[in-house]
Amino acid sequence: MGPASWKMEKDDWKLTKYYPDYQFYSVKINKEKCTLCQACFTLCPEKLFQIKDNKLMIESGKCVDCTSCTDVCPENAIEIFPEIKRKGENQHNIHQETCKNCGHTFYTFNVETEICHVCMNRDPDWLSPY
C-alpha cells in the first residue's frame, strides 16, 4: 500500500477542475474596511486577486474556500460564501495615490485618501520603515 500522494495529483480534489464554467464560492470585499494592503494577494494560492488598469479584479471562479485571504486580512474586509453559479469576475474601481507621509505609491478605493495603509497604522514614535 502506497501513500495517497502517489495516486492523486494535488489539483485532483478541486471542483473547479471538473466544472470550469461554474464557481462554487463568491468572494466579496467590503470597500469601507479594505485598505488594499494586498496581503490577500500574496497569500491566496489560487491568485484570485489582481490589479489591472486601475481596477481590482476578483476571480471568484478560482476560489476553493481555503480561507487564506480571510485569515490574513487585518481589516476583516473579505467574505467568502457558498454560491453555485456561472463563473464571473468582480471588478472594483481603484485609485493610485502617493502617500503624503512616505512618498510611496499605493492603491485605494477612496480618492480622498492621502496616507498609505502602512503609515496609517504606524506608530509615529517608532522608526519609519522607509
C-alpha atoms as an extended CHARMM CRD file, in Angstrom:
* protein
*
       130  EXT
         1         1  MET       CA              0.0000000000        0.0000000000        0.0000000000  PROA      1               0.0000000000
         2         2  GLY       CA              1.4910000000        3.3480000000       -1.0440000000  PROA      2               0.0000000000
         3         3  PRO       CA              0.8580000000        6.8900000000        0.1480000000  PROA      3               0.0000000000
         4         4  ALA       CA             -2.2120000000        8.6250000000       -1.2510000000  PROA      4               0.0000000000
         5         5  SER       CA              0.0350000000       11.2560000000       -2.8560000000  PROA      5               0.0000000000
         6         6  TRP       CA              1.2200000000        8.5930000000       -5.3070000000  PROA      6               0.0000000000
         7         7  LYS       CA             -2.2930000000        8.0400000000       -6.5800000000  PROA      7               0.0000000000
         8         8  MET       CA             -3.6620000000       11.6130000000       -6.7490000000  PROA      8               0.0000000000
         9         9  GLU       CA             -2.3490000000       14.8240000000       -8.1760000000  PROA      9               0.0000000000
        10        10  LYS       CA             -2.6170000000       17.8660000000       -5.8930000000  PROA      10              0.0000000000
        11        11  ASP       CA             -5.3530000000       19.5250000000       -8.0000000000  PROA      11              0.0000000000
        12        12  ASP       CA             -7.4950000000       16.3840000000       -8.3930000000  PROA      12              0.0000000000
        13        13  TRP       CA             -9.6380000000       17.3650000000       -5.3820000000  PROA      13              0.0000000000
        14        14  LYS       CA            -10.6220000000       20.7810000000       -6.7400000000  PROA      14              0.0000000000
        15        15  LEU       CA            -14.1600000000       21.0060000000       -8.1140000000  PROA      15              0.0000000000
        16        16  THR       CA            -13.0940000000       23.9270000000      -10.3090000000  PROA      16              0.0000000000
        17        17  LYS       CA            -11.0510000000       21.4650000000      -12.3600000000  PROA      17              0.0000000000
        18        18  TYR       CA            -14.1080000000       19.3720000000      -13.2200000000  PROA      18              0.0000000000
        19        19  TYR       CA            -16.6050000000       22.2390000000      -13.6880000000  PROA      19              0.0000000000
        20        20  PRO       CA            -14.5960000000       25.0220000000      -15.3660000000  PROA      20              0.0000000000
        21        21  ASP       CA            -17.6600000000       27.1200000000      -16.2840000000  PROA      21              0.0000000000
        22        22  TYR       CA            -19.0100000000       27.3530000000      -12.7220000000  PROA      22              0.0000000000
        23        23  GLN       CA            -17.9800000000       28.9080000000       -9.4640000000  PROA      23              0.0000000000
        24        24  PHE       CA            -18.7920000000       27.4300000000       -6.0880000000  PROA      24              0.0000000000
        25        25  TYR       CA            -17.9300000000       30.4030000000       -3.8820000000  PROA      25              0.0000000000
        26        26  SER       CA            -18.3210000000       34.1590000000       -4.1230000000  PROA      26              0.0000000000
        27        27  VAL       CA            -15.6690000000       36.4430000000       -2.6940000000  PROA      27              0.0000000000
        28        28  LYS       CA            -16.7980000000       39.8970000000       -1.5940000000  PROA      28              0.0000000000
        29        29  ILE       CA            -14.6960000000       42.7950000000       -0.3480000000  PROA      29              0.0000000000
        30        30  ASN       CA            -16.0810000000       45.4490000000        1.9580000000  PROA      30              0.0000000000
        31        31  LYS       CA            -14.6740000000       48.6110000000        0.3560000000  PROA      31              0.0000000000
        32        32  GLU       CA            -15.3470000000       50.6220000000        3.5250000000  PROA      32              0.0000000000
        33        33  LYS       CA            -12.9790000000       48.4060000000        5.5470000000  PROA      33              0.0000000000
        34        34  CYS       CA            -10.4040000000       47.3290000000        2.9390000000  PROA      34              0.0000000000
        35        35  THR       CA             -7.1490000000       49.3170000000        2.8200000000  PROA      35              0.0000000000
        36        36  LEU       CA             -5.8150000000       47.4300000000       -0.2390000000  PROA      36              0.0000000000
        37        37  CYS       CA             -2.7620000000       46.3100000000        1.7410000000  PROA      37              0.0000000000
        38        38  GLN       CA             -2.6280000000       43.3590000000       -0.6950000000  PROA      38              0.0000000000
        39        39  ALA       CA             -1.8620000000       40.7370000000        1.9660000000  PROA      39              0.0000000000
        40        40  CYS       CA             -4.6260000000       38.5820000000        0.4560000000  PROA      40              0.0000000000
        41        41  PHE       CA             -2.9750000000       38.8840000000       -2.9770000000  PROA      41              0.0000000000
        42        42  THR       CA              0.1840000000       37.3090000000       -1.6200000000  PROA      42              0.0000000000
        43        43  LEU       CA             -1.3550000000       34.5010000000        0.3950000000  PROA      43              0.0000000000
        44        44  CYS       CA             -4.1080000000       33.3230000000       -1.9640000000  PROA      44              0.0000000000
        45        45  PRO       CA             -2.8710000000       30.0670000000       -3.5460000000  PROA      45              0.0000000000
        46        46  GLU       CA             -5.3610000000       30.3990000000       -6.4280000000  PROA      46              0.0000000000
        47        47  LYS       CA             -4.3880000000       34.0230000000       -7.2960000000  PROA      47              0.0000000000
        48        48  LEU       CA             -7.9570000000       35.3700000000       -7.1850000000  PROA      48              0.0000000000
        49        49  PHE       CA             -6.9400000000       38.9940000000       -6.6770000000  PROA      49              0.0000000000
        50        50  GLN       CA             -5.2460000000       41.1220000000       -9.3380000000  PROA      50              0.0000000000
        51        51  ILE       CA             -4.9110000000       44.7860000000      -10.1800000000  PROA      51              0.0000000000
        52        52  LYS       CA             -5.2480000000       45.6960000000      -13.8610000000  PROA      52              0.0000000000
        53        53  ASP       CA             -5.8320000000       49.1380000000      -15.3600000000  PROA      53              0.0000000000
        54        54  ASN       CA             -6.7890000000       50.7360000000      -12.0130000000  PROA      54              0.0000000000
        55        55  LYS       CA             -9.3260000000       48.0010000000      -11.2980000000  PROA      55              0.0000000000
        56        56  LEU       CA             -9.2850000000       45.3600000000       -8.5980000000  PROA      56              0.0000000000
        57        57  MET       CA            -10.2550000000       42.0810000000      -10.2620000000  PROA      57              0.0000000000
        58        58  ILE       CA            -11.6100000000       39.2260000000       -8.1380000000  PROA      58              0.0000000000
        59        59  GLU       CA            -11.9590000000       35.9150000000       -9.9690000000  PROA      59              0.0000000000
        60        60  SER       CA            -14.3850000000       34.1100000000       -7.6590000000  PROA      60              0.0000000000
        61        61  GLY       CA            -14.4610000000       31.1680000000      -10.0700000000  PROA      61              0.0000000000
        62        62  LYS       CA            -10.9950000000       30.1640000000       -8.8850000000  PROA      62              0.0000000000
        63        63  CYS       CA            -11.9340000000       30.1830000000       -5.1760000000  PROA      63              0.0000000000
        64        64  VAL       CA            -11.6680000000       26.8440000000       -3.3560000000  PROA      64              0.0000000000
        65        65  ASP       CA            -12.6660000000       28.2320000000        0.0810000000  PROA      65              0.0000000000
        66        66  CYS       CA             -9.2250000000       27.7550000000        1.6150000000  PROA      66              0.0000000000
        67        67  THR       CA             -9.8790000000       30.9520000000        3.6830000000  PROA      67              0.0000000000
        68        68  SER       CA             -6.2440000000       32.0800000000        3.4220000000  PROA      68              0.0000000000
        69        69  CYS       CA             -7.3800000000       35.5510000000        2.3260000000  PROA      69              0.0000000000
        70        70  THR       CA             -9.8960000000       35.9610000000        5.1500000000  PROA      70              0.0000000000
        71        71  ASP       CA             -7.3900000000       34.6650000000        7.7050000000  PROA      71              0.0000000000
        72        72  VAL       CA             -4.6800000000       37.1620000000        6.7140000000  PROA      72              0.0000000000
        73        73  CYS       CA             -6.9020000000       40.2360000000        6.2150000000  PROA      73              0.0000000000
        74        74  PRO       CA             -6.0900000000       42.6870000000        9.0500000000  PROA      74              0.0000000000
        75        75  GLU       CA             -9.3340000000       44.5960000000        8.4850000000  PROA      75              0.0000000000
        76        76  ASN       CA            -11.6940000000       41.5760000000        8.2200000000  PROA      76              0.0000000000
        77        77  ALA       CA            -12.8660000000       43.0290000000        4.9110000000  PROA      77              0.0000000000
        78        78  ILE       CA            -13.1570000000       39.7790000000        2.9280000000  PROA      78              0.0000000000
        79        79  GLU       CA            -16.1430000000       37.4630000000        2.9690000000  PROA      79              0.0000000000
        80        80  ILE       CA            -16.4220000000       34.0860000000        1.2240000000  PROA      80              0.0000000000
        81        81  PHE       CA            -19.7940000000       32.4290000000        0.9290000000  PROA      81              0.0000000000
        82        82  PRO       CA            -21.0400000000       29.3600000000       -0.9680000000  PROA      82              0.0000000000
        83        83  GLU       CA            -22.8150000000       30.2340000000       -4.1880000000  PROA      83              0.0000000000
        84        84  ILE       CA            -23.0560000000       27.9460000000       -7.1970000000  PROA      84              0.0000000000
        85        85  LYS       CA            -23.4650000000       29.8960000000      -10.4240000000  PROA      85              0.0000000000
        86        86  ARG       CA            -21.8040000000       30.5420000000      -13.7590000000  PROA      86              0.0000000000
        87        87  LYS       CA            -18.2550000000       31.7800000000      -13.4190000000  PROA      87              0.0000000000
        88        88  GLY       CA            -17.9400000000       35.5420000000      -13.0230000000  PROA      88              0.0000000000
        89        89  GLU       CA            -15.4420000000       38.2300000000      -12.2000000000  PROA      89              0.0000000000
        90        90  ASN       CA            -15.9390000000       41.1800000000       -9.8690000000  PROA      90              0.0000000000
        91        91  GLN       CA            -14.3060000000       44.4870000000      -10.7530000000  PROA      91              0.0000000000
        92        92  HSD       CA            -13.8820000000       47.4410000000       -8.4430000000  PROA      92              0.0000000000
        93        93  ASN       CA            -12.5020000000       50.8140000000       -9.4930000000  PROA      93              0.0000000000
        94        94  ILE       CA             -9.4500000000       51.8430000000       -7.5060000000  PROA      94              0.0000000000
        95        95  HSD       CA             -7.1470000000       54.8510000000       -7.4910000000  PROA      95              0.0000000000
        96        96  GLN       CA             -3.3800000000       55.0510000000       -7.3780000000  PROA      96              0.0000000000
        97        97  GLU       CA             -2.1720000000       57.7160000000       -4.9810000000  PROA      97              0.0000000000
        98        98  THR       CA              1.1180000000       58.8900000000       -3.4710000000  PROA      98              0.0000000000
        99        99  CYS       CA              1.3810000000       58.8530000000        0.3230000000  PROA      99              0.0000000000
       100       100  LYS       CA              1.9520000000       62.3380000000        1.7240000000  PROA      100             0.0000000000
       101       101  ASN       CA              3.9770000000       60.8770000000        4.6400000000  PROA      101             0.0000000000
       102       102  CYS       CA              6.3620000000       58.3950000000        2.9960000000  PROA      102             0.0000000000
       103       103  GLY       CA              6.0770000000       59.2470000000       -0.7140000000  PROA      103             0.0000000000
       104       104  HSD       CA              5.3420000000       55.6680000000       -1.8300000000  PROA      104             0.0000000000
       105       105  THR       CA              2.5330000000       54.9280000000       -4.2620000000  PROA      105             0.0000000000
       106       106  PHE       CA             -0.4340000000       52.8990000000       -3.0560000000  PROA      106             0.0000000000
       107       107  TYR       CA             -3.8990000000       51.8670000000       -4.1790000000  PROA      107             0.0000000000
       108       108  THR       CA             -7.1360000000       52.9370000000       -2.5310000000  PROA      108             0.0000000000
       109       109  PHE       CA            -10.8740000000       52.7690000000       -3.1250000000  PROA      109             0.0000000000
       110       110  ASN       CA            -11.3320000000       56.3340000000       -1.8720000000  PROA      110             0.0000000000
       111       111  VAL       CA             -9.7740000000       59.1020000000       -3.9850000000  PROA      111             0.0000000000
       112       112  GLU       CA             -9.5880000000       61.3540000000       -0.9140000000  PROA      112             0.0000000000
       113       113  THR       CA             -7.2010000000       59.0180000000        0.9770000000  PROA      113             0.0000000000
       114       114  GLU       CA             -3.8030000000       60.7010000000        1.3200000000  PROA      114             0.0000000000
       115       115  ILE       CA             -1.9330000000       58.2640000000        3.5790000000  PROA      115             0.0000000000
       116       116  CYS       CA             -0.9910000000       54.6620000000        2.7010000000  PROA      116             0.0000000000
       117       117  HSD       CA             -2.0670000000       51.7570000000        4.8930000000  PROA      117             0.0000000000
       118       118  VAL       CA              1.4610000000       51.3800000000        6.3280000000  PROA      118             0.0000000000
       119       119  CYS       CA              1.6800000000       54.9900000000        7.5190000000  PROA      119             0.0000000000
       120       120  MET       CA             -1.9480000000       54.9490000000        8.6890000000  PROA      120             0.0000000000
       121       121  ASN       CA             -1.2560000000       52.0490000000       11.0750000000  PROA      121             0.0000000000
       122       122  ARG       CA              2.3050000000       53.0080000000       12.0700000000  PROA      122             0.0000000000
       123       123  ASP       CA              3.0390000000       54.4000000000       15.4990000000  PROA      123             0.0000000000
       124       124  PRO       CA              4.8190000000       57.7530000000       14.8740000000  PROA      124             0.0000000000
       125       125  ASP       CA              7.0750000000       57.1440000000       17.8790000000  PROA      125             0.0000000000
       126       126  TRP       CA              8.6740000000       54.1600000000       16.1550000000  PROA      126             0.0000000000
       127       127  LEU       CA             11.2850000000       54.3310000000       13.3880000000  PROA      127             0.0000000000
       128       128  SER       CA              9.9930000000       54.7250000000        9.8560000000  PROA      128             0.0000000000
       129       129  PRO       CA             10.0700000000       51.5200000000        7.7890000000  PROA      129             0.0000000000
       130       130  TYR       CA             11.3480000000       53.5140000000        4.7780000000  PROA      130             0.0000000000
